[in-house]
Amino acid sequence: MRARPEGFSSVVAVQWLCAAAETFLGTRDLVNVPVLLTGFASVTDHPGAAAFARAAFSLRQLGVSYTSESDLRQAVYDFMTWEETRREEDDNYIDQPYVIDPRSRRIAFRRAAGADPRIAEWASLLEAGLGLREHGAAIADADRPFAVVPSGVGSRRITLDLGEAADHLPDRPVHDLSDRVRAPVTIPVAELQSVAERFDAIDAADPNRTSKGWSRRLFDALGAPKVDILRPADDRSRLQPVTEIRLDGLKHLIGLPGTGKTTLVTLMVAWLHGRDLKTVVLLPSIETSFNLMSDLSAYGIDVGLLMGQSPDTRLRHSQKLAERIASIDDARGFGRTVPFADLMSVNCALGGFDEAHDPEDPFPHVDAPCGNVLQARLKANGEPKSSESVSLCPVSTWCGRMKASRQLPERKVWLGHVMSLDTRLPPHFSAEHARYLEAVARTADVVIADEVDGIQAVLDRQAVAEISISGGKSSYENRLLDDLLKPFALGENDRTSANVSDYANKATRFMDLNRSLIRQLQNDRATSGSRFLAEYDDAFVTGNRLIADLFGLPGRAAMTDTERADEDERIGTIMSFWDACVRQALFRAQESDETGERDYDVDRLAAAVGRGVDEVDTTFRACVEALTDWIAFPSNMQKAEAVEVARAAVFAFVQPNHELEAARANALFSFLVNVSSVIMQFLSLLPAQHVMMAEGIHRSTIFTDGVSSDFARLVPDAVTGRLAGVRFMFQERGRRKSLSLHYVTFEGAPRLFLYRLHEMLRHDVPGRGPNVLLTSATSFLGDSPSFHVPVGPDYILRRAVSEDGWRGSRYLLRPIPDPQDPSRSLRFSGANYEDRDRILRAMVDHFVKGDAPPIQTLTTDRFDPGRKVALVVNGYDQVRLVKDHAAAVNERVGRRIVAVVDTVPDKNQGDYVTAAQVERLGERDDWDAVVFPMKALARGVNVVFGGPLYEGTPLLDKAAIGTVAFLTRPHPAQESFDFVAGIVGKASMDFDAATFHPAADVGQLAAALRQARREAMVRVRRLLRHSVRVGTLGDLTDAFVADVMIDVVQTIGRSMRNGCKTRVLFVDSAWAPGSMNPRNPRADTARTSYLVAMSGILDRLLNSPDAVHREVYDALYLPYVEPLSRCAGLILPSDADGDRDR
């Protein structure tokens, strides 16, 4: 967070914007300025905008985000209203330097009175850059008593006195965020081998340690390389070996499976540490971070752990740590620990000084008062002041809860998950209000993002914030019932504070409005005639879309850019008016109307719709009165009459689209009333969520944006801008049609953090940023919008001696006849909601029934005896169903199926594990199969035979899983927006990396962004119109399948570790419905079968015209595409004349 210059505020930001535009661009209008505030490098680094770049960065850090023309015009109107009020209320008010005309096409401005000195001052401040804001929080005096008042009504005040302990508190470490000189880093491979030999020497010197054989991982006993480190030749004709790795700016390293990428990263971190270079390693999970911390610390490398600080995050990490310890032995971890367990502490040290401990009102360990202790400050004469101030805990240098954060200022190596970077530096250890991501950008020498394709997908998902409003157990409406209204009805009615009462009233109204919306949608669904709202089923609906559908002019597709811009302006103006009507009816019905204040611009609206100002005011009053009646009336008949009155007033004021039938226009207006009121009432409840947590109503936050505002300001916006709306989904549940409602926002392009980190502060601080290395094994698949990394690749790790164990792999279609209709094969994916459990049970029956059940013969047949089976499903509910049904059908077999679950049940005998415990399965022999959701296992998690049980056996070091059976075809959940987020992320990255002619002016850059936004929105709107279904994706089919393919390849790859072959069974007939039709087998196409589509994508990429890309794709994907090309039972279009022997 940056320090605000004196005189700056969000409402006068448009004045500062004018000063920057005039000074650096020499322009007197703002129409093209929004493109400069989007943060895209293709714009800010362009010669035509370079003079404005530093000012643009400063403005973004101040929260100026007018990234569309409508946002900017609204900001101007807001300023004009504010200034008019100030003139009336303050006789000493001095007018701002500029007069801005928001009604002009180009948003023109002029100086109000000649050379105002503020103009030059503001421009100079913006160009010079803004320093980090100092938080100013003081640490409580440890030598004097202080108090803690836990959140929640009726909590006791806890007074604490550290006594003699205050004399023993250690010194406080502090982050140094000052600028550092950084340079490229060259790492000789021979020196990495020296590090490996040093590691082996440390192992050999300790008789209690088992050697990990580091020196034999990259080179054999004769010194010959086991792994080739390659880079593209200068002429890009081939890959050629190198003897050093140069980190300079942004680099991409691909480690093919089995080439020791993790080993290389570990040795590189040790090498960097030995040269006193600050290194940050971003990893896919906290478990992976612990593994690498254990390895590095065993060899004398001090490592710091990056982790989130919220109570929820701490508890989640602690739970995972407990699961990790529980997997150590049969005693489930009793009396055991693991290295760095103390970093997961959740208890607050202050609790030890609570001499008035009350078991009925215990110390708040989970929500500890780290930054919220009360103590009176001292006057100049040394006496305490009469009132207490909020201070920071003085025990932070001692407390185990803050140990991880406390170590970071003194550690040269940091490890953690990428989203841990979006955590504020604890004010105890930093004078500045900053987040770790900016600390890394300012001070790190090297950043390594391991499994970067997974990290990229995680960042994309952070652009989407979603909450279920109604229609499910986890919905907000259900939480209101469970947390607030039901306890009140059961007698917990002693919470009578005004904020709880107000929240309860708003919640009750929210549920009334929600029921009205659901009633309309259910009635529309049940109608026997034409449905008016069918196009909104399962669609992303915004108020702006409904206003445009209802009042938009026909023929939009044929409009020119200017005509379209005018129409968007008109619709936006009507939308502002409508929002004001609903807001007034919902929240200000009791207020006097006499002030004449409005949340919209009366003159602007009158001009947009061709009406007089008096007509605007008359319509507003009539509409608000009718909507207020609609909210208040108890009967549905009265409500319908009130809506009719509002509709008549609005339609007389703004004519609906003349192409709409009257009945449809009426239905759309009612829909608009319902949607607008539900969203607005819901949003009014959200600000109170933290207060309600403090009151003990809610146990956790309800809805949060994906990334912090600090994070969002440092990376470019999404090319699509900000989207917010609701989504309705109907599901068949038995004989009922259930409706669920979700609120969703899309904002920002967090993935660009990876690609701009090395130069993220280039327009702010001098010098270069950190060198960034992106690594993965599956980060290169051009068709995949979510996982492809379009950088380099600069380095490739490949086995020096090719292993071809994969050539023995077999892929087979394994359809199972449906017991209810043997003419069909069991198809889970795409089946009716209520039929899926039956189908999955029938699949389990097939594998576990009989004297020699298939699930056991698959582990003992001649393919690769002794290796286990993986049953792959889509979710944890399906895992439990498979496990429970297997145990019910065949207890002996079911007991030997291990279920990977999110929460281990009580009385577990080791046949339920969490993802953190999966790798330990390789040391056990009490299981035949493991069932897990495809996405449950983090990148880098593998199950390999090892430990005393397998020492000296042929299975040692083999992949424990030998057969992978896909019981379901992977597909995003109906409510998932992952694919959409990937499309938006890729489009944003494409525009960020675009190059424009050096002579282009700002207007041309703005036009390019509008075109890119238009093209992206065409795709996004199509995807948001309904849930993603592969058969409806058209030209996006390959992109969707490529995203799915990465997960499939990762899953199959777990069974191919250390050069093993694998057997893959595709059980769900959705994989290839034509080929798996038992009565009438027929050819599948890319539109009907993921397998055919995957094969087509891989065939094309393996024949890339780029020689380097071709060689990389061949090395990455040939072990998968070759067995897929001969998949038993799959009928391709070329085999349409008949099946072939596969």
N, C-alpha and C positions, 0 to 999 in steps of 0.2 A: 504494500500500500504506500502510495506516495504522499508527501507533504503537500497540502493545498496552499497555493500562493495566497497572499493577503488580497482580499477583495474578490476572490473567486468563489462562486457558488453554482450549483447545478442550474439554477434558473437564469443566471446571467452568462452561462457558458456560450450562448449564441453570440454574445458580444465579443468574447475572446476569439471565437471562431472567425468573426468578421475581421478582427485585427490581424489574425494569422493569414487569412485569405488575401487581404489587401497587401500585407507586407511581403509575403513570400511568393504569392502567385500573381500579384499585380492585377487582381480582378475585383470587381465591385458587385459580384453576385455569388450566391451559394449553391446554385443548382447542381454543380458537379462535385461539391465538397464531400457528400456522403461516401463516395467511392474511396476517397482518401482516408476515411476513418475506419474502413473495414479491416485494415491491417495486412492486406495481401501484399506479399513481397513483389509480385509482378507489377503492382501499382506504386508502392512507396519507394522501390528501388529504380523506378523508371526515370530517365532524364527529365521528362516533362513534369514529374512530381517531386523530384529529389529535394528541391528547395523547401518543400513543405513537410518532408518526412519526419524531421525531429519534432516539429510542432505537433504533427499528427500523433506521434507516439506519446508525447506528453498529454495531449488531450484525451487519448484513450485511457491512460493511467488515471486520469481524473474522472473517468466514468462517462465521458462524452461519447455517446454511441448512436448518433443519428445516422444509421446505416441505410436509411431509405429516405427518399424525398418527403414522404408523408410524415415520417418521424421528425424530420427537420422543420417542416412547416408547423407541426403541432408545438414544437419547442419554441418557435418564434411567437406563436399565439400565446403560449403560457407566459413567456417573458413580457409581452405587451400587457397582459392582464395584471401581472405582478407590478410592473412599473406604474401602471395607472393607479393601482392601489397605494403604492408608496408615495406617489405625488400627493394623493389626497390625505394620507395619514402623517406625512413627515414634511414639515415646512422647510427643512434644511436639506431635503433630498436633492442630489445633483444628478441630472439626466445622464444616461449612459452615452458613450461616444457615437453610437450609430443608430440611425433610423432604418428599420428593415421592413420591407413590404412583402409579407407572405402571400399576398394575392397575385403578385407578378409571376409570370411564367418561370423566370429564372431566379426568383427570390432575391431581388435586387436590394442593395443597401447603399447608404450614403452617410457621410459624416454629418453629425448634427451641428457641429460648430467648429469648423477649421481644425487646427492641429492640437488635438487633445493629447496631453502627455501620456495618458494611460495607454494609448494605442502602442506606442513604441515600447513602453514598459512591459505590457502584456506579451507582445511578440518576443521580446528579449528573454523573458522568463520561460516561455514555451520552448524556444530554441536552445536555451542553455540546459534544459533538462531539469527534472524534479528529483530531489533527494528522497531517500526512504523516510517515511514518517517515523518519528520516535514516539513510542507508546506512552512514555512518561509515567508508567506505573512504578510505584515505590515498593520496596520490600519491607515487610514489617520488621520492627526492631526485635530481634530474638531475645534481648535482655529484659523486655517488658512483656507483661501478659497481653494476650490478644484473644479475640473471640471468633467463633464460627457459628453461623446461624443457618442450619440446613434448610433447603427449600422444602416447601410443603406447609400446609396450615397446621398450626399447633406444635411445630417442632421446637424442641428446647434449645435455648441458647447455651453454647458450650464455651466456657472460658478455659483457656489453656495457658500454662506457665511452664516454659522449658527448663527453668531452673539451671542447674549446673551444666546441663546438656548444651546450652547455648554457647559455652566456652569451647566446645569441641567440634563445632560445625566446620567442615572443610571450606576452602576457598571456592569461590564461584567461577566456573569456566564460562567464557563468553565467546560467542561467534564473532569472528572478524570478517566482515562483509566488504572490506575495502578492496579496491581494484588490484588485480594481480597480473603480472606479466606471464603470458602463456604462449607456448610454442608447439609446433608439430613434435610428435614423439615417434622415434624409430626403434622398433624392438627386434633385435637379431634373434632368429630362431635358435641359434647355438646357445645363446644366453638363457633362453627358456629351458633348454635341456640342462644347463648348469643348475637352474633352480630345481628342476626335477631330481637331479642327483643329490642336491642338498637336502631335499625332502626325504629321500631314501636314507641318507646318512643319519638324519634325526630319528627315523624309524628304527634303524639298526642299533642305535646307541641305547635304546630303551628295550630291555628284554620283555617288558609287558605289552609292547605294541606289536601289532601285525603290520608287516610292510605292505604298502599299497602299490608298490612297483611303479612309481611315477616315471622312472628313467626308461622303462621299457614300453611306455605308452606311445611315444612319438618316434622312437628309434629302437631297432632290435639290438641283440647282444653284440652284433658286429658293427654297430654304428650306422647301419643302413636305415633310411627313413621308412617308418611304417605308414606315415601319412604324408601326402604331398600337399604343400600349401601353394596354391596356384593363383595367378591373376591373369586377366585378359592381356594378350599381347598388344603392343601399341597399334598395330594395324587391325586388331580385333579378328584375326584369322583363327586364333586358337587360344587355349589356356596354357600358360607356361609357368614352371616352378619358380619360386622366389625363396630367398634366404632371410628375408626380414619382412616385418609388417609395419607399415608406416601409417600412423594415425594423424591425419591432417584434415581438419574440418569434419565432414560427414562421410563415413565409410560403411560398407555393407559386406559382412562376411557370412557365407553360407557353409555350414558344416553338414556334409552328407551324413545320413544315419551310420553310426558305428565308427566315425572318424575321430572321436575324442574331442568334440567341440567344448564340452564342459571342462575337460582336462586343460585344453588350451586357454580357456578363459581363466581358470584357477591359476595357472602358471603366469599368465599375463598380469593378473592382479598382484601376485606376489612380486613380480619384477617391478611393477610400477611403485609398489610400496617401498621396495628397496631403494628407489631413487627419489623418495620423498615427494612423490607426485600424488596429489589428491584425486582419488578415484571413487566414482559412484557406480555401483552395479545395480541395475533394475532387473528384478527377477519375477517370474510368473506367480509366485505364492510365498507366503510366510514360511511354509515348510521347506521350500527350496532355499530360502534365505538362511534358515537354521542349518541346513546341510552344508552350505558353503562356508558359513561362519565357523562351524565345527572343524572343517578341513583346514581353513586358513589359520585359525587360532592355534591348532595343534602344532603349527610350524612357526610360532612366534609372531604372527601378524595380528596386530590389534585391529579389531573391526567394530564399527558402530552399526546399530540397527535402526533404520528408518521405519517408523510405524505411526499409524494414526493415533490421536490422543483422546478421541471421544469415548465415553463410557461404553457405548455399544461395540466400538472397535476393540477396546481393551478386553471386554468379556469374550468376544468372538475369538480373538487370538489366544486368550487363556484357555478357552475350551479346546482349541486345536492342539495347544501344547499338552493339555491333559490327555487328549486322545493319543498323542505321540508317545507320552510316557506309558500309557496303558498298554501300548503295543509291544513293550520291551520284553515281557515274560508272561508266563501263565498266571502270575499273581496280579495281573492287570495293573502293574506299575506300583504296587504297594511298597512303600519304602524306597522307591527309586526316583531318580531325577535324570535330567539330560543337561548338557552344557547350555548355558545362557537362559536357563529356566527363570532365573531371577529377573530377567528383563521383562517378563510378562506379569510382574507383580501388579495387583489391583488394589492392595490395601494401602491406606494412607498412614504415614508414620505418626501423624498428629493424634491418631486414635490411641496411641500408647500413653498420651499425656492427658487423656480424658478421665479425670479422677472421679467424676460423677457419673460413671458409666451406668446406663439404664438399658437393660435387655429389651424393654418394651419400646425404647426410642434410641436405637443404637447409633453409633457414630456413622456418618455417611461415607463409607469407604468407596462405594461404586461411583458416586457423584462427589468426588473429593473437592475440598475448597482450595485447590492449588492457587487460584488467582482471586480468591474471594474471602480473605480473612479481614476482620474488623479491628482497627486499632486507632486510637487518637494520635494524631501527629503532634509533634512538639513545637511550642512557640519558640521565639528567638531566645527567651530567657530560660528555656529548658523545661518549662511546665507543659503538661499535656493540654491540648485544646479541649473544649467542652464537647465537641461532636467527634464521632469516629469516622474514619475514612476507609475505603476499601483498599487493601494492600495485597501484595503477593506473599505467599507462604515463605517464611524464612528457612524452612527445613528442606527446601528443594535440593540443596547440595548433599543431602544425607538420605533422602527418602528413596526407597527401592522402587516406588511407583514411577519416579522420574529418572531412574538410572539410565535407561536407553537414551532419552533426550539429553541427559547431562553428559554422556560420554561423547556425543557427536562433535562438539567443538574441538575435542582433543584427538580425534581419530582421523587418520588419513584415508581410510577406506570405509565407505558407507555402503550398506546393502539394504534393499527393501523393494516393496512393490511400487509400481509407478504412481499409484494414487496416494501413496504416503507422501509424495512430494507436494501434494496440495494440502499440506498441514502447516499451520502457523508455527514458526519458531517460538517455543515457550518464552514468554517475556522475562522469565527468570534468568535466561541465558543469552539474551539479545536485547540491546537497547532499541533496536528498530522493529517496527511492525512489518514483518516480511514472512514469506512462506519459503519452504525448503526449495521449491523449484527455482525461485529467484536466487537463493543462496548458492545453489548448484551452478546456475548460469553465470554468477559473478565469480565464483571461487574454484570450481572444479577444473582439473587439468584434463581428465578423461572421464567420459561417461560411457558405460557399456550397457546396452539394452539387450538382454538375452531373451530368446524366444520372442523376438520383436513382433512377429506377426500376431501372436496372441495379445501382446501389449497394445498393438494398434487397434485390435478389435475391442479391447477393454476401453480404450480412450474414446472410440466411436460411441460406445454405449453410454459414456458419460454425457454425450450431447443430448441424450433423451432422458427426460424425467417423466415418470408415469405413476399414477396411483389409481387403483380400482375404487371408484366412487360408490358403486352399488352392484349387487348381484353376486356376491361371493363371500366366503368366510373371512377373507382378508380385506374386504372392502371397508372404506371409511365409514359407511353407514353402519356396518356391523360393529365396527369399533366404537362408534358412538353409543350403540345399544349396550355393548358389553362393558365399556369403561365408564359411561356416564348415566344413561337413562335407566338401564336395568338395575344397577346398584341403588339408584335413587328410589326406584319402585319397590325394592326389597328392604327399604328402611335406612339406607345410608344417606340420610337427608340432612346431615349436620353441616354440610359445606354450604354456607349461606353467603359467602362473600359475593360482592357485586360482579366480579369478573366471571365467577363460575355460573352465577345466575344468568348473566348476559350470554355466556357461551351456550348454556342449555336452551335458552330461548331461540338463539340462532340455529342451533342444531335441530330443534323441533321444526322450525320453518324450513330448513334445508330438506328434511325428510318429507315434508308435505309437498314441496316443489318437486322433489325427485319422483314421488309417486305420481304426480300429475304428468310428468314427462313419460314415465314408464307406461302409464295408462294410455296415453295417445299412441305410443309406438306399438303396444300390444293390440290395441283396437285396430290400428292400421294394418297390422300383420294378419289379424283375424278376418278382415273384410272379405266378402265374397266377390266384390267387384274389383275395379282397378285400384291398385295401391298407389297412394300419392307419395309415400316416403320410402318406397322400395330402394331407390338409388342410394339411400343413406345407411342401409343395413351394412354392418361390419365396415363402415367407412369412417374416415377421419373428418370430423365436421367442425368447422369454425363458424363463428358468428358472421365473419366477413363473407364466407362462402354462401351462407343462407341469404344475406342481404343482396349479394350479387345475383343469386338464383332468382330472387324475388323481384328486385328492382333494376337489375342490369339491363342495358340496352341489348337487343338481339344483334347477331352478326359480329361478335367480338373477334372471331378468328380472322375476319377480313379487314379488321381495323389496322390503320398505320400505327407506328410507334407513338406518334403524337396523340392520335385519337385514343389509343389504349391508355396512355398516361392521363389524359383528361377524364376518361371513364373511371379509372382507378381513383382519381382524386374525388370524383363525384360520389362513388360508392363509399370511400373512406369518410367523407363528410356525413353521409346518411348514417353510417355506422356509428360515428361519434354522437350524433343526435339520438339514435336508438339506445345506445349504452347509457346516455344521460337520463333518458326516460325510465329505463329499468332501474338504474341506480337510485333515482329519486323515489321511485315507488317502493323499493325495498328498504332503503336506509334513512330516508329523510321525510317520510310521510308525516311525521309529527312536527316538523320544523315549519316555521313561517315561510310563506312563499314571497313575502313582500320585498325581499332584498333584490330580487331580479337576477341573482347570480345563476349562471349556467355553466355546465361542464363541456360546453361546445361553443363554437363561434357562430353567433346568430347571423351576422352579415354574410359570412362565408357560406353557410347553409342556404340562406335565401338566394344567393347568386347561383349556387350549384343546382338548385331545383327550380329556379325561375319563379320564386314566390316573394311576397313582401315580408318585411320583418314582423309585422303584426300577425300575419298568417303563421309564421314560425312559432311565435309565442302562444297563439291560440291552440295550435296543434299540440304543442308540448304539454300545456295544461290539461287538455282533454285526454291525451294519451296517458299521462301520469295518473290522473284521477281514475281512469278505467282500469289501469294495471293495479292501482292500490286496492280498488274494489275486488279485482280478481284474486289478489292475495288474501284478502280478508274474508270473502264470502265462503260460507261453509259448504254449500251444495254445489254439485257439479253443474246443475242447470244455471245457477246464478253466475258461476265462473264462466260458462260458455257465453252468456249474455254480455258479461264484462269484456271478454276478449273480442266479441263482435263490435262493441262500441269502440274499443281501441283500434281495431282493424279499419273500421269505417273512417275514423279520424285520420289515420296514417295514409290510407289509400286515396283519400280525397286530397291529401297534401302531396304525396308522391305516387304517381301512377305505377302500378306493377307492370312487369314485362307483358306487353300486349299479346305475346304468343302463348302465355299461360292460360289454361282454362280457369274459369272463376273458382271452381271447386278446389282445384289444385293450389291456386294462389291462396285461398282461405286456409287450406291445410298447412301450407308452408308458413303462413303468418303465425298460426297457433304453435307450430313447431319452433319457430323463432322465439316466441314468448317463453316457451318451456326451456329451451336450451340456454338462452341468455340468462334466465333467472337462476337456473340450477348452477351454472358456472359461476355467476357473480356471487351467489350466496355461499358456494363452496369456497371461493377465494377469500371471502370475508372471514371465514373460520380459520384459515391457515395461519394468519399472524398470531393467533392465540395459542398455537400448539405448544410452544415452549412454556408459556405461562401455565397451561393446563398440566404439563409435565411437572412443573414446580408445585402445583396444587395437588399432585398425586392422582390426577384424573387419567392421563395417558402415561404409559410406561416408556414409550419411545416416540421419537418424532414421526410425523405422519407423512410429510412430503418435503423433500429437499431437492434443489437443483443439482444437476450432475456435477458441476465443478464450481469452485468459488469464483466470485467476481474478480479476484486478483489473478487467478489462472486465466479466466476468459479474456482479460484485458491484455495478456501477454501473447496470445495466439490470435490468428485471424478469425473473423466471423465465418459462419457457414455461408457458402455461396447462395443458399436459399433464403438467408435472413432468418428471422425468428418465426416459428410457427407454434401456435397453441390451439388446442381444441379438444373435442371429446370424441369417443368412439363407442359405438353400440354394437353388441354382438349377441345374436340369438343362438341358443344351443338347445338341442333336443335332450331332455332329461326325462326318461320314461315317456309318458304321454303328454308331458308339459313342455311348453316352449319358454325356456328361461332366458331372461335378458340381463346382460351385464353392461355396466357403463364405466368407462375409463376416462380420466383426464390426462392429457399428454402434452408435453412441450418439447420442441426441438430448438436447440440454440447452440451456436458455436461449432468450431471444428477442432476439438482437443487433440486429434491425431497429429496435427501440424506441429505440436510441441516437439515430437521426435525429430522432425525434419528441419526445424528452425532453432533448436536449442543451441547449436554451435554459433549462431549469430543472432540470437533472440534480442540481445540488448544493443545491437549495432547502431541504433538511432538514439542511444541514450548514454552509454559510457564508452570511453575510448578503448582500443585494443580488441584482441580477438577473444572469442568465447572458448568453451571446452571443446576438445576433440571428441567426437561421438562415433562409437562403433555399434552398429546394429547387427545382431547375430541371430540365426535360426537355421532350422533344417527345412522348413516349409514356407519360407517367406518370399518365394519366387514362383508365382503362378499368375501370369499376366491377366487372365480373365477374372480373377477374384478381386472384387472391390474392397472386401474387408481385410484380406490377409496379404495381398501382394505388396511388396516394398519396392517401389520404382526407383531404386538407387543402385547403380553398379549392375551386377555385383562386382565388388572390388577384389575380394579374396574368396577362394573356394577351397575347402578341405576335402580331400578325396583319398581313399585307400591307395597306397603305392602299389599293392598287389591286389588286383580285383578279386572280390569274393563273389561267387555265383551260387551260394546256397539257396538264394531266392528263386533260382530257376526251377527248383523242385516244388515251388508253391502251387497250390491248386485253388481255384475259385469255382464254386458250384452253386447253381440255383437249387434250393432244397424246399420246394413247395410242399405244404401239408394240406391234404384234403380237408375241407370244412365238414366236421361231423354232421352238421345240420343239412348240408347240401354238398355231397361229394363231387358234384359237377363243378364246384368252385374250389379254389385254393384259399387258405386263410389269408385275409388281407387286413392288417391292422391299420396302417396309415390310410386315412381317408374314409375309414368306416364310421358309421354313426356313433355318436358319443356313448350311447347306452350299450352298444354292442362290443365295444373295445375290450372290456374286461373278459367277456366270454371268449373272444378270439385269443387273447393272450393266455388264458387258462388252457385252451385247447392246444396251443403250441407247447406249453409246459407239459401237458399230458403226453404228447408225442415224445418228448425227450426223457421223461422220468419213469414212464410206466413200463411194466414187463420185468421178466426175470433178468434180462440183460439189457437194461435201458440204454438207449443211444448215447446219453450223456456220459456214461462210463465206457462204452466201447470206443468212443472217440478218443479216450485217453490211453487205450491199450492196443488199438489196431496198429497195422504196420506202417502207418504214415510217419509217425515219430513217437514211439511209445514213451509214456511217462509224462509228457507235456499235457497241460490242462486246457480247459475250455473256458472261453469268455462268452457270456450271454449279454448282448448289448441291447439296451432299451433307451427310451428318450427321457425318463424322469424317475425320481425317487419313488413315487407312488407305484409305478410299474415294477420297480425293483422289489418292493415289499409284496406286491401281488405274486410275482414269480416265486419268491422265497416261500411265502406262506402256502401257496397252492402246491408247490413241490413237496413240502413237508406233510401236507394233508394227504396227498396222493401216495407218496412213497417216503415214509419217515426216514428210512436208512439213507436213501439218495438225497433227500432234502437237507438232511443234516450236513452233508458234504458239499453243499452249495453255499458259498460265502456271498453275502449280500453287502454291497457298498451303499451305505445310507448316510443321510445327513445327521441323524441322531441315533446313537446306538441304544437299543431297548434294554430295560433291566433284565437281569438274569441271562445275559448273553453268554454263550459258551464259546465265543470266538468265531461263530459263524455269521456275525454281523460286525462289520468294520467301517470306519470312515475312510475318506480319501487319504487322510494323513497316515493311515496304517497299511495301505495297500502294498507298499514295497516289501513289507515284512512277510507277506505271503510266500515269497520265494524261499524262506527258511523253514516252511512248514510242509508236512505231508499228509495233513488231515483234511484235505479238500480235493474235489475233482473239478469244480467249476466256480467261477466268480461271475456275478451278475452286477452290472453297473450302468449308469446313464452315460451316454457317449461323452458329454461335456464335463462329467464329474471329476475326472482325473486331470490334474494340472499338467502343463507341458513339462517334459523331463521326468515324469513319474513312470518308472518301468518296473516290471516284476521279473527278476532274474533268479534262477536257482543258485543258492549259496548257503553258507553256514555249515555247521558240523554234519547235518543230515546228508548233504550232497558232496561233501569233500571226497575226492577220489572217484566219483561216479561219472559216467558219460554225460550226465545232465548238468554238471557244474558249469556255471556261467552261461547256460543256455537261457533263452527267453522261456519263462515258465508257461506262458500261454502258447499253445500250439494250434488251437482251432478257435476262430472267431465266428460266432453265430449272431447275425443281425436279426433279432426277433422283430424289430420294427425298422422301418426306413426313416432315417433322420429327417426331421422337418422342424422348422421353428414353431414354437407354440403359436396358437391362433392370435394371441395378444402380443407376440414379439415384434419389435421394430428393429431388430439387429440388422436385417438386410437393408432396410431403408437407411439406417444410420451409416452403413458401409457405403451405399451409393452416394449419400450426401458428403461423407468424408472424402471419397475419391474425387467427386466433382469439385469440392473445395480445394483439394490438393492440386488438381489439374490446373485450376485457375491461378493458384498461388505460384505454380511453376511456369506459367505461360510466359512467352516473350512477345513483346510488341515492338513495332517499328520505332527506332529511336526518335523519329520526328513526330510521333503521335502526341497530341495534346491531351490535357486532362479530360476534355469532352469526349475524345475518342476512347480513352480508358474507361470512362463511365459508361459509354455505349457498349464496350466489350463486356463489362460486368453485367449490364442489363441483359445482354444476349445470353451470357453464360447462366444467369439466374433463370431466364425464361426456359432454356433448354433443360436445366436441372429440375425446375418445377414441373415441367411436362411429365418427367419420369416419376418424380416424387408424388405428384398428385395421383398418377395412375396406380402407384403402389399403395398409397394411403386410401384409395377408394374402397378397397376390400382387403381382407387378409391375403397374404401372399400364397398363391397357388401356382405351382410350376406350369400347369397347362394354360395359364392365362398371361404369362409373362412376356410372350413375344420375343423381341430382340434382347430382353434381359434374362432369358433362360440360361444361357451359358454362364452369365455372371452369378446367378443364383446357384447353379449346380457346382460351379467352381468353389464357391464359399463352402457348400456342404462337403465337397470333395476333400478339402483340407482336414476337416474333422474325421472323415472316413480314413484318409491316409494316416493321420496321427494314430487312430485306433488300431488299424491293421499293423502299423509300424511297431507297436508295442510287442507284437508277436514275432518280430523279425530281428530283434536285437542280437548282436554278436553273430551276424551272418546266418541266422536260422531261416529255414523255409516256414511257410505258414499255410494253413488251410482256412478258407473263408467260406462260410455258408450264408447265403442270402435267403432267409426264411420267409419274410413278409413278401407276399406276391406283389405288393406295390413297387418293388424294385424293378420288376419286368412283367407287367400284367399280361401282356400278350404271350410271352414265352412260358409263363407259369399257369396258363389256362389248361386245366387237365383234359377237357373235352375237345377243345379246338385251339391247339397251340398255333400262334401266328407271330410274325416278325414284330419286334419292338423298334421304335424309332427314338430319336433324341427327345421328342415331345412326350413320349409315353414312359420312358425308362431312364432313370438316373444313370444306370450302368452304360447304356448306349451313349448318352450325352457325355458322360465322363470319358469314355473311350474316344469319342470324337474330339473333345477338347485336348486330350493328351496327345493324340495322333497329330493334331495340327501344331501343337507347341514343339513336339519332338522333331518336327520338320520346319522349324523356324528359319527364315532366310538369314537371320543373324547367326554367324558361326559360333560365337561365344554363348549366346542364349541357347542355341541348339545343344551344345555340349553340356551346359548346366542342366537343362531340362532332361537330357538323356540320363545323366548321372543321378538326378533326383527321382525321376518317376518311372524309369524303365523297369525297376523291380515290381512296380504295380501294374503298369500298362501291359506288360507281356503276359502275365497270367490272366489279366482281365480279357485280353484278346482271345483267349481260348477258354473262357468261362463255360463250364459244362451246363448245357441246357439253354443258354442264351441264344435266341434266334435273331440275327441281324437282318436288315432289309435285303442284303445280298443273298440271304438264305431263304427268301420268301417262297421258293418253289418246294421247300421241304426242310425238315430239320437236318442237322448234320451231326456226325459223331464227334463229340468234343472230348 
